[in-house]
């Protein structure tokens, strides 16, 4: 999961990539740059939501 380093939003997308490296933009605050935070989902969100009675 990608997060904006400025505001922490997950509303981030890649503008460019390739030889120049990756450039990201945040739709929430307008941040544009190559520095981005990558976070993992909390463990409780990684598990399948199964009924405990199964």
DRENTORKOL-3810 file (N, C-alpha, C; in nm, 4 decimals):
REM DRENTORKOL-3810
@n.u->0.0849; n.v->-0.1159; n.w->0.0000; ca.u->0.0000; ca.v->0.0000; ca.w->0.0000; c.u->0.0903; c.v->0.1232; c.w->0.0000
@n.u->0.0659; n.v->0.2153; n.w->-0.0895; ca.u->0.1440; ca.v->0.3379; ca.w->-0.0993; c.u->0.0768; c.v->0.4494; c.w->-0.0208
@n.u->0.1592; n.v->0.5309; n.w->0.0440; ca.u->0.1092; ca.v->0.6460; ca.w->0.1205; c.u->0.1917; c.v->0.7690; c.w->0.0878
@n.u->0.1275; n.v->0.8841; n.w->0.0900; ca.u->0.1940; ca.v->1.0118; ca.w->0.0673; c.u->0.2813; c.v->1.0453; c.w->0.1889
@n.u->0.4081; n.v->1.0849; n.w->0.1688; ca.u->0.4939; ca.v->1.1200; ca.w->0.2811; c.u->0.4573; c.v->1.2536; c.w->0.3446
@n.u->0.3794; n.v->1.3344; n.w->0.2762; ca.u->0.3431; ca.v->1.4663; ca.w->0.3267; c.u->0.2164; c.v->1.4634; c.w->0.4119
@n.u->0.1113; n.v->1.3979; n.w->0.3614; ca.u->-0.0160; ca.v->1.4000; ca.w->0.4341; c.u->-0.0604; c.v->1.2617; c.w->0.4833
@n.u->0.0052; n.v->1.1535; n.w->0.4366; ca.u->-0.0300; ca.v->1.0193; ca.w->0.4804; c.u->-0.1457; c.v->0.9572; c.w->0.4043
@n.u->-0.1973; n.v->1.0251; n.w->0.3049; ca.u->-0.3106; ca.v->0.9751; ca.w->0.2276; c.u->-0.2699; c.v->0.8548; c.w->0.1429
@n.u->-0.3662; n.v->0.7650; n.w->0.1171; ca.u->-0.3432; ca.v->0.6525; ca.w->0.0270; c.u->-0.3879; c.v->0.6859; c.w->-0.1147
@n.u->-0.4291; n.v->0.8081; n.w->-0.1383; ca.u->-0.4779; ca.v->0.8522; ca.w->-0.2678; c.u->-0.3595; c.v->0.8971; c.w->-0.3551
@n.u->-0.2682; n.v->0.8023; n.w->-0.3836; ca.u->-0.1432; ca.v->0.8295; ca.w->-0.4540; c.u->-0.1397; c.v->0.7478; c.w->-0.5819
@n.u->-0.0890; n.v->0.8075; n.w->-0.6899; ca.u->-0.0744; ca.v->0.7331; ca.w->-0.8144; c.u->0.0593; c.v->0.7676; c.w->-0.8794
@n.u->0.1043; n.v->0.6803; n.w->-0.9676; ca.u->0.2325; ca.v->0.6977; ca.w->-1.0342; c.u->0.2146; c.v->0.7821; c.w->-1.1591
@n.u->0.2968; n.v->0.8884; n.w->-1.1726; ca.u->0.2925; ca.v->0.9741; ca.w->-1.2908; c.u->0.3842; c.v->0.9223; c.w->-1.4010
@n.u->0.5063; n.v->0.8866; n.w->-1.3650; ca.u->0.6060; ca.v->0.8460; ca.w->-1.4636; c.u->0.6950; c.v->0.7388; c.w->-1.4042
@n.u->0.7621; n.v->0.6678; n.w->-1.4905; ca.u->0.8555; ca.v->0.5648; ca.w->-1.4473; c.u->0.9491; c.v->0.5315; c.w->-1.5608
@n.u->1.0459; n.v->0.4485; n.w->-1.5321; ca.u->1.1413; ca.v->0.4106; ca.w->-1.6358; c.u->1.2814; c.v->0.4512; c.w->-1.5970
@n.u->1.3569; n.v->0.5048; n.w->-1.6925; ca.u->1.4958; ca.v->0.5415; ca.w->-1.6687; c.u->1.5104; c.v->0.6529; c.w->-1.5658
@n.u->1.4150; n.v->0.7433; n.w->-1.5605; ca.u->1.4250; ca.v->0.8562; ca.w->-1.4669; c.u->1.3831; c.v->0.8198; c.w->-1.3256
@n.u->1.3287; n.v->0.7005; n.w->-1.3083; ca.u->1.2764; ca.v->0.6600; ca.w->-1.1778; c.u->1.1273; c.v->0.6856; c.w->-1.1735
@n.u->1.0672; n.v->0.6542; n.w->-1.0628; ca.u->0.9231; ca.v->0.6716; ca.w->-1.0513; c.u->0.8904; c.v->0.8061; c.w->-0.9873
@n.u->0.7891; n.v->0.8707; n.w->-1.0405; ca.u->0.7386; ca.v->0.9964; ca.w->-0.9862; c.u->0.5935; c.v->0.9718; c.w->-0.9461
@n.u->0.5598; n.v->1.0078; n.w->-0.8226; ca.u->0.4253; ca.v->0.9869; ca.w->-0.7697; c.u->0.3575; c.v->1.1203; c.w->-0.7445
@n.u->0.2247; n.v->1.1181; n.w->-0.7444; ca.u->0.1462; ca.v->1.2369; ca.w->-0.7144; c.u->0.0335; c.v->1.1994; c.w->-0.6205
@n.u->0.0098; n.v->1.2854; n.w->-0.5210; ca.u->-0.0984; ca.v->1.2653; ca.w->-0.4250; c.u->-0.2169; c.v->1.3516; c.w->-0.4661
@n.u->-0.3329; n.v->1.2902; n.w->-0.4805; ca.u->-0.4541; ca.v->1.3641; ca.w->-0.5174; c.u->-0.5069; c.v->1.4471; c.w->-0.4013
@n.u->-0.4711; n.v->1.4114; n.w->-0.2787; ca.u->-0.5245; ca.v->1.4815; ca.w->-0.1619; c.u->-0.4543; c.v->1.6153; c.w->-0.1364
@n.u->-0.3194; n.v->1.6145; n.w->-0.1376; ca.u->-0.2474; ca.v->1.7371; ca.w->-0.1010; c.u->-0.1675; c.v->1.7959; c.w->-0.2164
@n.u->-0.1559; n.v->1.7236; n.w->-0.3286; ca.u->-0.0832; ca.v->1.7744; ca.w->-0.4437; c.u->0.0654; c.v->1.7431; c.w->-0.4431
@n.u->0.1127; n.v->1.6665; n.w->-0.3462; ca.u->0.2544; ca.v->1.6287; ca.w->-0.3410; c.u->0.2947; c.v->1.5616; c.w->-0.4713
@n.u->0.4147; n.v->1.5947; n.w->-0.5190; ca.u->0.4693; ca.v->1.5303; ca.w->-0.6383; c.u->0.6165; c.v->1.5044; c.w->-0.6121
@n.u->0.6586; n.v->1.3787; n.w->-0.6244; ca.u->0.7984; ca.v->1.3456; ca.w->-0.6017; c.u->0.8234; c.v->1.1968; c.w->-0.6098
@n.u->0.9506; n.v->1.1606; n.w->-0.5924; ca.u->0.9881; ca.v->1.0204; ca.w->-0.6025; c.u->0.9864; c.v->0.9500; c.w->-0.4675
@n.u->0.9869; n.v->1.0261; n.w->-0.3600; ca.u->0.9825; ca.v->0.9682; ca.w->-0.2264; c.u->0.8382; c.v->0.9308; c.w->-0.1926
@n.u->0.8178; n.v->0.8049; n.w->-0.1555; ca.u->0.6843; ca.v->0.7554; ca.w->-0.1229; c.u->0.6964; c.v->0.6550; c.w->-0.0097
@n.u->0.5936; n.v->0.6426; n.w->0.0714; ca.u->0.5953; ca.v->0.5460; ca.w->0.1809; c.u->0.5200; c.v->0.4207; c.w->0.1372
@n.u->0.5788; n.v->0.3053; n.w->0.1633; ca.u->0.5117; ca.v->0.1787; ca.w->0.1380; c.u->0.4784; c.v->0.1164; c.w->0.2717
@n.u->0.3524; n.v->0.0823; n.w->0.2922; ca.u->0.3066; ca.v->0.0249; ca.w->0.4185; c.u->0.2362; c.v->-0.1064; c.w->0.3905
@n.u->0.2445; n.v->-0.1972; n.w->0.4871; ca.u->0.1713; ca.v->-0.3225; ca.w->0.4777; c.u->0.0374; c.v->-0.3060; c.w->0.5471
@n.u->-0.0592; n.v->-0.3875; n.w->0.5055; ca.u->-0.1881; ca.v->-0.3883; ca.w->0.5724; c.u->-0.1717; c.v->-0.4455; c.w->0.7125
@n.u->-0.2470; n.v->-0.3977; n.w->0.8093; ca.u->-0.2450; ca.v->-0.4610; ca.w->0.9411; c.u->-0.2816; c.v->-0.6082; c.w->0.9286
@n.u->-0.2300; n.v->-0.6924; n.w->1.0190; ca.u->-0.2499; ca.v->-0.8359; ca.w->1.0080; c.u->-0.3963; c.v->-0.8768; c.w->1.0105
@n.u->-0.4804; n.v->-0.8053; n.w->1.0844; ca.u->-0.6215; ca.v->-0.8427; ca.w->1.0900; c.u->-0.6921; c.v->-0.8181; c.w->0.9576
@n.u->-0.6390; n.v->-0.7296; n.w->0.8709; ca.u->-0.6990; ca.v->-0.7057; ca.w->0.7406; c.u->-0.6450; c.v->-0.8017; c.w->0.6353
@n.u->-0.5337; n.v->-0.8690; n.w->0.6628; ca.u->-0.4763; ca.v->-0.9651; ca.w->0.5685; c.u->-0.5509; c.v->-1.0969; c.w->0.5690
@n.u->-0.6154; n.v->-1.1321; n.w->0.6799; ca.u->-0.6846; ca.v->-1.2602; ca.w->0.6908; c.u->-0.8143; c.v->-1.2596; c.w->0.6115
@n.u->-0.8488; n.v->-1.3767; n.w->0.5615; ca.u->-0.9786; ca.v->-1.3886; ca.w->0.4935; c.u->-1.0889; c.v->-1.3758; c.w->0.5968
@n.u->-1.1974; n.v->-1.3123; n.w->0.5585; ca.u->-1.3097; ca.v->-1.2983; ca.w->0.6530; c.u->-1.3973; c.v->-1.4232; c.w->0.6418
@n.u->-1.3673; n.v->-1.5212; n.w->0.7272; ca.u->-1.4429; ca.v->-1.6461; ca.w->0.7288; c.u->-1.5259; c.v->-1.6520; c.w->0.8554
@n.u->-1.6354; n.v->-1.7172; n.w->0.8450; ca.u->-1.7217; ca.v->-1.7358; ca.w->0.9613; c.u->-1.6547; c.v->-1.8343; c.w->1.0554
@n.u->-1.6386; n.v->-1.8008; n.w->1.1845; ca.u->-1.5710; ca.v->-1.8906; ca.w->1.2771; c.u->-1.6423; c.v->-2.0245; c.w->1.2927
@n.u->-1.7669; n.v->-2.0348; n.w->1.2532; ca.u->-1.8414; ca.v->-2.1593; ca.w->1.2666; c.u->-1.8118; c.v->-2.2584; c.w->1.1572
@n.u->-1.7370; n.v->-2.2207; n.w->1.0518; ca.u->-1.7076; ca.v->-2.3133; ca.w->0.9422; c.u->-1.6028; c.v->-2.4130; c.w->0.9779
END
